[in-house]
């Protein structure tokens, strides 16, 4: 079984859904990338010890989502649009986490300005960390100073 795929026949979640979710997860964490080949239906079926039709159903769903494509002579590969699709999904998840954070802040009684100030401070920390990383990568104190002064 591919290390990026975990299927549990006792979980109550249909196997094809577990395969689809496993591929999505592998794409989101970078275990699978554009152009990577997926196992053949027969190979994955024998590795997972499940019916080939289940793999075909999962691959069909992944194709419908635009995450994989079948190429003559190349087999089933991760599509070029997969990264963009996963990226959009991650952005939507980020938006949802931001909304939860805002609700939590409201529950704590934080004012809008206080929350905005906290975001600004966190962003400034990120900017500072980027500047520090950039200056150590450049290795030239003068060039690093120029970057920070901009």
C-alpha positions in Angstrom: 0.0 0.0 0.0 1.4 3.5 -0.8 2.6 5.2 2.4 0.3 8.1 1.6 -2.9 6.0 1.7 -4.5 4.6 4.8 -7.7 2.5 4.3 -9.7 0.9 7.1 -12.5 -1.5 6.1 -14.0 -1.3 9.6 -14.3 2.5 9.8 -17.8 2.7 8.4 -16.6 5.2 5.7 -17.0 3.8 2.2 -13.6 2.5 0.9 -13.7 4.6 -2.2 -14.3 7.8 -0.1 -11.3 6.8 2.0 -9.2 6.5 -1.1 -10.4 9.8 -2.5 -9.7 11.5 0.9 -6.3 9.8 1.1 -5.3 11.2 -2.3 -6.5 14.7 -1.4 -4.6 14.6 1.8 -1.4 13.4 0.0 -1.8 16.3 -2.4 -2.3 18.8 0.3 0.8 17.8 2.2 2.9 17.3 -0.9 3.3 13.5 -0.8 1.8 13.5 -4.3 2.6 16.2 -6.8 1.6 17.2 -10.3 2.7 14.4 -12.8 3.1 11.7 -10.1 1.8 8.3 -11.2 -0.8 6.6 -9.1 -0.8 2.8 -8.8 -2.7 0.9 -11.4 -6.2 -0.3 -10.5 -5.0 -3.9 -10.3 -2.0 -3.1 -8.2 -3.8 -0.9 -5.7 -6.7 -3.4 -5.5 -4.3 -6.2 -4.7 -2.3 -4.1 -2.2 -5.4 -2.9 -0.4 -7.2 -6.3 -0.8 -10.4 -4.6 -2.1 -12.4 -5.0 -5.3 -11.0 -3.3 -8.4 -14.4 -1.7 -8.9 -13.9 0.3 -5.7 -10.6 1.6 -7.0 -12.2 2.5 -10.4 -15.0 4.3 -8.5 -12.4 6.3 -6.4 -10.3 7.1 -9.5 -13.5 8.2 -11.3 -14.4 10.6 -8.5 -10.8 12.0 -8.4 -11.0 12.5 -12.2 -14.4 14.2 -11.9 -12.8 16.6 -9.3 -10.0 17.3 -11.7 -7.3 15.9 -9.4 -6.1 13.1 -11.6 -6.2 12.2 -15.3 -5.6 9.0 -17.3 -3.0 9.3 -20.0 -2.4 6.7 -22.7 0.9 4.9 -22.0 1.4 6.9 -18.8 -1.4 5.5 -16.6 -3.2 7.6 -14.0 -1.3 10.7 -13.0 -1.9 13.7 -10.8 -3.2 16.5 -13.0 -1.8 19.9 -13.5 -4.9 21.5 -12.0 -4.7 19.4 -8.9 -2.4 21.9 -7.1 -4.6 24.8 -7.8 -7.7 22.9 -6.7 -6.1 21.8 -3.5 -4.7 25.4 -3.0 -8.2 26.8 -3.3 -9.5 24.2 -0.8 -6.8 25.2 1.6 -7.7 28.8 1.2 -11.3 28.1 2.0 -10.2 26.1 5.1 -8.1 29.1 6.1 -11.1 31.4 5.8 -13.1 29.1 8.0 -10.3 29.1 10.6 -10.2 32.9 10.5 -14.0 33.1 11.1 -13.6 30.7 14.1 -10.8 32.9 15.4 -13.0 36.0 15.1 -15.9 34.3 16.9 -13.5 33.1 19.7 -12.1 36.7 20.0 -15.7 38.0 20.3 -16.5 35.4 22.9 -13.5 36.6 24.9 -14.8 40.2 24.7 -12.0 41.5 22.5 -12.8 44.7 20.6 -12.5 44.8 16.9 -9.5 47.2 17.2 -7.7 44.9 19.6 -8.1 42.0 17.3 -6.9 44.0 14.4 -3.9 45.2 16.4 -3.1 41.5 17.3 -3.3 40.5 13.6 -1.1 43.5 12.7 1.5 42.4 15.3 1.5 38.8 14.1 2.0 40.0 10.5 4.8 42.3 11.6 6.5 39.3 13.3 6.1 37.4 10.1 7.7 40.2 8.1 10.5 40.5 10.6 11.2 36.8 10.4 11.2 37.0 6.6 13.7 39.9 6.7 15.9 37.9 9.1 15.8 34.8 6.9 16.5 36.9 3.8 19.5 38.6 5.5 21.0 35.3 6.6 20.5 33.8 3.2 22.2 36.7 1.5 25.2 36.4 3.8 26.1 40.0 3.1 25.4 42.4 5.9 25.2 45.4 3.6 22.7 43.8 1.3 20.6 42.7 4.3 20.6 46.2 5.6 19.4 47.5 2.3 16.5 45.1 2.3 15.5 46.1 5.8 15.6 49.8 5.1 13.2 49.5 2.1 
